[in-house]
Amino acid sequence: MAKFGFLSNTSKEQQLDFIALLETGRDDFSQTDLNKICGGRNFMWSWTSPHGRSGGILMGCNLDVFDIGSIDHGDLYLKFHLRNKIDDFKWILVAVYGAAQPEFKECFLTELVHACRIESLSIMIGGDFNIIRSPEEKSNDRYNDRWPFLFNAVIDSLDLREIELSGRQFTWANDKLMRNLIGF
């Protein structure tokens, strides 16, 4: 219950018009739980199921602000085609959860390319990629260039730009991954 209270308060205080939660670990959500997360506002929700004990994405958008044209589910992403009601701007919101295990990283990158390559609208991607871009993003000296090289190649090929993290250097704190609320 404390988690729902935190999410509800944050959603209202920050006036979030879209929310994405990662590593939900759940196959289903009740309407009561979804209403708690968005503070009872008029949100439409979609989710992906976890894979074993990891993953699961829950994403919702405020229907008072956006029209949702379509929703696309991948194994490791959730994609909304949106239209801002105020200015008619059309864009795409994607939430991703990249596998932490090296044997699944190639599937994640392939799915990321598939989700983005055919789109002509502006796209915003957020989530947990579980791949770093450079050794400076590591908090230790262990570094393997294979996945960062491929990740950077995907970013470049899709003409994406990174929004820098503000207020801290790493998303890890006290050995626990901070869950990401994505919104504006």
N, C-alpha and C positions, 0 to 999 in steps of 0.2 A: 504494500500500500504506500510506503514512503516513496518508492520510485515513481508511482503514478502521480503523487502529490507534487514531487519535484518537477516532473515533466509538465504537468498542468500549469503550475506557477510560472515556470520558465517560458512556456508557450504564450501565456497571457502577458507577462512582464515584458518580454522581448517582441511581442506582437508578431510572432512567427507565422508566415503564410504558407510555409511548407516545412515538413519535418521528415527526417530519415533517421531511423534507428537501425543499428547493425548488431549482429551477433544476438539476435532475439532469442534463438534457441527454441522457438515456438512454431508449431504448424498452423495455429489458428488463434484468432483474437475475437473476443466478444465485443459487441457494439458498446457495451458499458465501459470496457477497458479502453476502447478507442476514443470514446467521448472524454474519458478522464485525461488521456494523453494530451488532447488538444484544448483542454479547458472548456469542453462543451460547445466549441465553435463548429461551424458548418464545414467539416472536412470530409473529403473522400479518401479512402484508404485502399492500399493494395499491399500484398506481401509475398515473399518467397519463403519457402520452408528451409530449415537448416539442412545441412548435409552431415548426418551423424550428430556429433556433439558440437559442431561449429557452424557458424553462418546463420543465415536467416536475415532478411531485410524487411523492414516495415517502412512504408513511405506514404505520406498523406499531404494533400493540398487543400487550402482554404477555397471552397467553391464560391465564396462571396467575392474573391479576388480573381480566380482563374476559372476558365473553362478547360476541361481535360478532353483533348481530342482523341487520344488513344493511350493505352497502357501496354507496354511490352515487358514480358518477364523472360529473363535468361536464368541460367543456373546461378550466376554470380552477379547479376545486375537487375535493376528494376528501372524502367524508363517511362516517363510521362511526357507526352506532347501537350504543351500548355499554350493558352492564349490569355494574356492579361486583359481583363475586361475594361480597364480604364483607357488604355492606349492601343488596344488591338495587337500588341506585339506578340509574335509567336516564337516560341523557343522550346528547348528540350531540357528536361531535368533527369539526370541519371544518378542513381545511388549504386555503389559497387561494394562488394566484399571480396577481396582477393584472397585466395587460399594462402595460408602461412607455410604449408608444406611445399617444398621445392618440386615435387612430382606433379603438382597441380598448377604451378605458375604459368606454364605454357598454355594450358586450357584457359586460364583467366585472361591472359593477354590476347589470345585469339578471340575470345568472346567480347572483350573490350573493343577490339577493332571491328568486329561484326556489328556491335551495337552502335558504333559511331560513324563508320565509313560511308554509309549510304545517306546520311542526313545532310540536308542543305541549310537547315535552320541553325541559329546559334545554339550552342549546347553547353551546359554546365554539369560537370561530373564531380561528385564528392563521395567520400566514404573511406574505407580502409583498404588501401591497395596492397598492403603487406609486401611492398617492394620499395626500396629506397632508390634515389636517383644518383647519389654520389657518396663517397666515403665520409664526407663532412656531416652526413645525416646519421651516422652511427655514433653510439655512445661508448663503443669499444673499438679495438683494433682489428677485429675479424671482419674481413671484407672480401667478397667474391664479386667480380665485375660482370659475370654472365647476365644475371637478371637485371641489374641496373642498365647495362648496355641495351638489352632488348626493350626494356621499359621506356628508356629515352628514345629509342628508335620509333616505338609506337606513338609516343607523345609528339615527336617531330612529324611523323607521317600523317597524323590527324590534325596537325597545325593547332595543337592545344597549348595553352599558357597556364603556368602554375600560379595560383594565388598563394602568396607566402603566408605561413603561419605567423600570427602575431601574439605577443605576450609570453611566448615560451619557445624553446628550441625543439623539444621533442613532444610527441603526443603521449609518451609513457610517463606515468607519475607513480612513485611508490610501487613499482613492479606490477601495476595494474593498468591495462589499456583504458584510457578515458573514452567513453562512448561519445560518438559525435552526434551533435544535433546540428543539422544543416538548416540554415534559414536566413531570411532577411526581412 
